[in-house]
Amino acid sequence: MSDNGRESLQSVRRALRTLDLIAEAGDMGVTELSRRLGVHKATASRLAATLAATGVIERDATTERYSLGYGLIRLASAAAAGMDVLATARPVMEELAERSGETVTLGVRAGDAVVYLGQSSTTPSIMQLSWVGQRTPMHASASGKVLLAFMDESERRRLLPRSLQKLTPRTKVDAHVIESELAEVRRRGYSQILEELEEGLNAVAVPIRRADETVVGALSISGPAFRFRPIDIPRFGRLALDAAAAVSRRLGYQGHRAR
C-alpha cells in the first residue's frame, strides 16, 4: 500500500474512533479527544471540524464540545430503509429465482455505484459468485442503469462524466449513447445489459418504488450468456416487472406496473 493509502486508511480509522468515543462519552472537547486518539491537539481539531462539516458531529458554540449530529440519523435511516426493502423483497426474490431459473439480486445506490444487499438463486453452488456486498459501476450494470434512469436529471448527469470505465469490449462509455438507452429504460420499464459488466454475463433490472414513488432499489435477473440469450430478455423483463410491482405494493406504492 502506498504512503497516501496508509494515511487515508489511518484517517478513516481515526474518524470512526472519534464517533465511537463521542458516542460513549455523550460529548467531548478537543483536548480530551486528542488524548484519547493519541494525536496532537491540532490534528484532533482538524478531524473534528471535518466531521462537523458533514453533520455527523456537532459543536456546541458555548462549551466548544462535540456531540453526535443529526447527519448520523440520516445515514442510519438510509441503512435501515435498505434493510427494510430487502426484508420486504426477500420472498418475492426467491419466487422470481424459481420462475426464472437464474440469479436474482437486490441493488441500491451507494454513492456513485450500486451495492447489492441480497441474492436468491435456485442453483446454489460453491462456485457461484455471491453479489452480496459487491459494488458495480452504474453505467455498466443493469441495476445501475435502472437507478440512473429514474433519478433526477442533474444528478444523473453528474454521475455520467465524460470518461467512463470500459470493463468489457461491449461496455458503453459514451454518455450520449447511455442517455438514449436510459430514455428507452423509462419507456420500457426495465434495463438490460449484454456482457457489459462481465464477459459472458447478461441481465435485466427493474425499479422498486416506495409509497412516494421514489425508486429505492433495483431488482435484477442475471445469468450466463449461453443460457440468458438476447431473445429471452423480454420474458425476463416481464417476470422482473411483475416481481418488482409486488415488492413496490408491499412498500406502499399505488401506481401501475410499467410496461
C-alpha positions as CSV (number, residue, x, y, z in Angstrom):
1,M,0.0,0.0,0.0
2,S,1.3,3.5,-0.8
3,D,2.0,6.1,1.8
4,N,-1.0,8.0,0.7
5,G,-3.1,4.9,1.0
6,R,-1.9,4.2,4.5
7,E,-2.5,7.8,5.5
8,S,-6.1,7.7,4.1
9,L,-6.8,4.4,6.0
10,Q,-5.4,5.9,9.2
11,S,-7.7,9.0,8.8
12,V,-10.7,6.8,8.3
13,R,-9.9,4.8,11.4
14,R,-9.5,7.9,13.4
15,A,-12.8,9.3,12.2
16,L,-14.6,6.1,13.2
17,R,-12.8,6.0,16.5
18,T,-13.8,9.6,17.1
19,L,-17.5,8.8,16.6
20,D,-17.2,5.8,19.0
21,L,-15.5,8.0,21.7
22,I,-18.1,10.8,21.4
23,A,-20.9,8.2,21.4
24,E,-19.6,6.7,24.6
25,A,-19.0,10.0,26.4
26,G,-22.0,11.9,25.2
27,D,-19.9,14.9,24.3
28,M,-16.2,15.6,24.2
29,G,-13.7,18.5,23.9
30,V,-10.8,18.6,21.5
31,T,-8.2,18.3,24.3
32,E,-9.7,15.1,25.6
33,L,-10.3,13.8,22.0
34,S,-6.6,14.3,21.2
35,R,-5.6,12.5,24.3
36,R,-7.9,9.5,23.6
37,L,-6.8,9.3,20.0
38,G,-3.1,9.7,20.8
39,V,-2.7,12.6,18.3
40,H,-1.7,16.3,18.5
41,K,-4.5,18.7,19.5
42,A,-4.3,20.4,16.2
43,T,-4.8,17.1,14.4
44,A,-7.8,16.3,16.6
45,S,-9.2,19.8,16.0
46,R,-9.0,19.4,12.2
47,L,-10.6,15.9,12.4
48,A,-13.5,17.2,14.5
49,A,-14.0,20.2,12.2
50,T,-14.1,17.9,9.2
51,L,-16.7,15.6,10.7
52,A,-18.7,18.6,11.9
53,A,-18.8,19.9,8.4
54,T,-20.5,16.7,7.3
55,G,-23.1,16.9,10.1
56,V,-22.2,13.6,11.8
57,I,-21.0,15.5,14.8
58,E,-22.0,19.0,16.1
59,R,-20.0,21.6,18.1
60,D,-21.7,23.5,20.9
61,A,-20.8,27.1,20.5
62,T,-20.9,27.8,24.2
63,T,-19.0,24.8,25.6
64,E,-17.0,24.1,22.4
65,R,-17.6,20.4,22.9
66,Y,-18.7,18.0,20.3
67,S,-21.6,15.6,20.3
68,L,-23.2,13.3,17.7
69,G,-25.1,15.1,15.0
70,Y,-28.2,14.7,13.0
71,G,-26.2,13.6,10.0
72,L,-25.8,10.2,11.6
73,I,-29.6,9.9,11.8
74,R,-29.8,10.4,8.1
75,L,-27.2,7.7,7.5
76,A,-28.8,5.3,9.9
77,S,-32.2,5.9,8.3
78,A,-30.8,5.2,4.8
79,A,-29.3,1.9,6.0
80,A,-32.5,0.9,7.8
81,A,-34.5,1.7,4.7
82,G,-32.3,-0.6,2.7
83,M,-32.7,-3.4,5.1
84,D,-36.5,-2.9,5.1
85,V,-36.6,-3.1,1.4
86,L,-34.5,-6.3,1.5
87,A,-36.8,-7.9,4.1
88,T,-39.8,-7.0,2.0
89,A,-38.3,-8.2,-1.2
90,R,-36.8,-11.5,0.0
91,P,-39.8,-13.8,-0.5
92,V,-40.5,-12.2,-3.9
93,M,-36.8,-12.6,-4.9
94,E,-36.9,-16.3,-4.0
95,E,-40.1,-16.8,-6.1
96,L,-38.6,-14.9,-9.0
97,A,-35.4,-17.1,-8.9
98,E,-37.7,-20.2,-9.1
99,R,-39.6,-18.8,-12.0
100,S,-36.6,-17.5,-14.0
101,G,-34.2,-20.3,-13.1
102,E,-31.5,-17.6,-12.8
103,T,-29.8,-15.4,-10.1
104,V,-31.9,-12.6,-8.6
105,T,-30.3,-9.6,-6.8
106,L,-31.5,-6.5,-5.0
107,G,-29.2,-3.5,-5.5
108,V,-29.3,0.0,-4.1
109,R,-27.3,3.2,-4.8
110,A,-24.2,3.7,-2.7
111,G,-22.7,7.0,-3.8
112,D,-21.7,6.7,-7.5
113,A,-22.1,2.9,-7.6
114,V,-24.5,0.0,-6.9
115,V,-24.2,-2.2,-3.9
116,Y,-26.0,-5.5,-3.6
117,L,-27.9,-6.2,-0.4
118,G,-29.4,-9.6,-1.2
119,Q,-29.3,-12.5,-3.7
120,S,-31.5,-15.5,-4.4
121,S,-30.8,-18.5,-6.7
122,T,-32.3,-21.9,-7.3
123,T,-28.9,-23.4,-8.1
124,P,-26.6,-22.7,-5.2
125,S,-23.1,-23.8,-5.7
126,I,-19.7,-23.3,-4.0
127,M,-18.5,-22.0,-7.4
128,Q,-21.4,-19.5,-7.8
129,L,-20.5,-15.8,-7.5
130,S,-22.0,-14.0,-4.5
131,W,-23.0,-10.5,-5.4
132,V,-23.9,-9.5,-1.8
133,G,-21.8,-6.6,-0.7
134,Q,-20.2,-6.1,-4.1
135,R,-20.2,-2.7,-5.8
136,T,-20.6,-2.2,-9.5
137,P,-20.4,0.9,-11.7
138,M,-23.8,2.3,-12.6
139,H,-23.1,2.7,-16.3
140,A,-22.2,-0.9,-16.8
141,S,-24.7,-2.8,-14.7
142,A,-28.4,-3.5,-15.3
143,S,-29.3,-2.3,-11.7
144,G,-27.2,0.8,-12.1
145,K,-28.9,1.7,-15.4
146,V,-32.3,1.4,-13.7
147,L,-31.2,3.7,-10.8
148,L,-29.7,6.2,-13.3
149,A,-32.8,6.2,-15.5
150,F,-35.2,7.1,-12.7
151,M,-33.1,9.6,-10.7
152,D,-33.1,13.4,-11.0
153,E,-31.6,14.6,-14.3
154,S,-29.0,16.9,-12.8
155,E,-27.8,14.1,-10.5
156,R,-27.7,11.6,-13.4
157,R,-25.5,14.0,-15.5
158,R,-23.1,14.4,-12.6
159,L,-22.8,10.6,-12.4
160,L,-22.1,10.3,-16.2
161,P,-18.8,12.1,-16.7
162,R,-17.0,12.3,-20.0
163,S,-14.7,9.5,-19.0
164,L,-16.3,6.1,-18.1
165,Q,-14.5,2.8,-17.4
166,K,-14.7,0.2,-20.2
167,L,-15.0,-3.1,-18.4
168,T,-15.5,-5.3,-21.4
169,P,-15.5,-4.7,-25.2
170,R,-19.3,-4.2,-25.0
171,T,-19.4,-1.7,-22.2
172,K,-21.0,1.6,-23.3
173,V,-18.9,4.6,-22.3
174,D,-20.4,7.4,-24.4
175,A,-22.7,9.5,-22.1
176,H,-25.0,10.4,-25.0
177,V,-25.4,6.8,-26.0
178,I,-26.2,5.9,-22.4
179,E,-28.7,8.7,-22.1
180,S,-30.6,7.4,-25.1
181,E,-30.6,4.0,-23.6
182,L,-31.9,5.3,-20.3
183,A,-34.8,7.0,-22.1
184,E,-35.7,3.6,-23.5
185,V,-35.5,2.1,-20.0
186,R,-38.0,4.7,-18.7
187,R,-40.3,3.9,-21.7
188,R,-40.0,0.1,-21.4
189,G,-39.7,-0.2,-17.7
190,Y,-36.6,-2.3,-17.4
191,S,-32.9,-2.1,-18.3
192,Q,-30.7,-4.7,-20.0
193,I,-27.0,-5.5,-20.4
194,L,-25.4,-7.9,-22.7
195,E,-21.9,-8.7,-21.5
196,E,-21.3,-5.1,-20.5
197,L,-20.3,-5.7,-16.9
198,E,-18.6,-9.1,-17.4
199,E,-18.0,-11.1,-20.5
200,G,-20.5,-14.0,-20.6
201,L,-23.0,-12.3,-18.2
202,N,-26.4,-10.9,-19.3
203,A,-29.0,-9.2,-17.1
204,V,-32.2,-7.2,-16.8
205,A,-33.3,-5.0,-13.9
206,V,-36.4,-3.1,-12.9
207,P,-37.1,-0.3,-10.3
208,I,-38.6,-0.8,-6.9
209,R,-40.6,2.1,-5.6
210,R,-41.9,3.2,-2.2
211,A,-45.2,5.0,-1.5
212,D,-44.0,8.4,-2.6
213,E,-42.9,6.9,-6.0
214,T,-39.2,7.3,-5.2
215,V,-37.1,4.5,-6.7
216,V,-35.4,2.8,-3.7
217,G,-33.7,-0.1,-5.3
218,A,-33.3,-2.3,-8.4
219,L,-34.4,-5.9,-8.8
220,S,-32.2,-7.8,-11.3
221,I,-32.2,-11.2,-13.0
222,S,-28.8,-12.3,-14.4
223,G,-27.3,-15.4,-15.9
224,P,-24.7,-16.7,-18.2
225,A,-25.0,-15.6,-21.8
226,F,-25.2,-19.1,-23.2
227,R,-28.5,-19.6,-21.2
228,F,-29.7,-16.0,-20.8
229,R,-29.9,-15.1,-24.5
230,P,-31.0,-11.8,-26.1
231,I,-34.2,-13.5,-27.3
232,D,-35.0,-14.2,-23.6
233,I,-34.7,-10.6,-22.4
234,P,-38.4,-9.6,-23.0
235,R,-39.6,-12.7,-21.0
236,F,-37.2,-12.0,-18.1
237,G,-38.1,-8.3,-18.2
238,R,-41.8,-9.1,-17.8
239,L,-41.1,-11.6,-14.9
240,A,-38.9,-8.9,-13.2
241,L,-41.6,-6.2,-13.7
242,D,-44.3,-8.4,-12.1
243,A,-42.0,-9.2,-9.2
244,A,-41.0,-5.5,-8.6
245,A,-44.6,-4.5,-8.7
246,A,-45.3,-6.9,-5.9
247,V,-42.5,-5.6,-3.8
248,S,-43.4,-2.0,-4.5
249,R,-47.0,-2.6,-3.5
250,R,-45.8,-4.0,-0.2
251,L,-43.8,-0.8,0.3
252,G,-47.0,1.3,-0.2
253,Y,-46.6,2.2,-3.9
254,Q,-50.0,2.5,-5.5
255,G,-49.0,3.1,-9.1
256,H,-49.3,0.8,-12.1
257,R,-46.6,-1.6,-13.3
258,A,-44.5,0.0,-16.1
259,R,-44.8,-1.6,-19.5
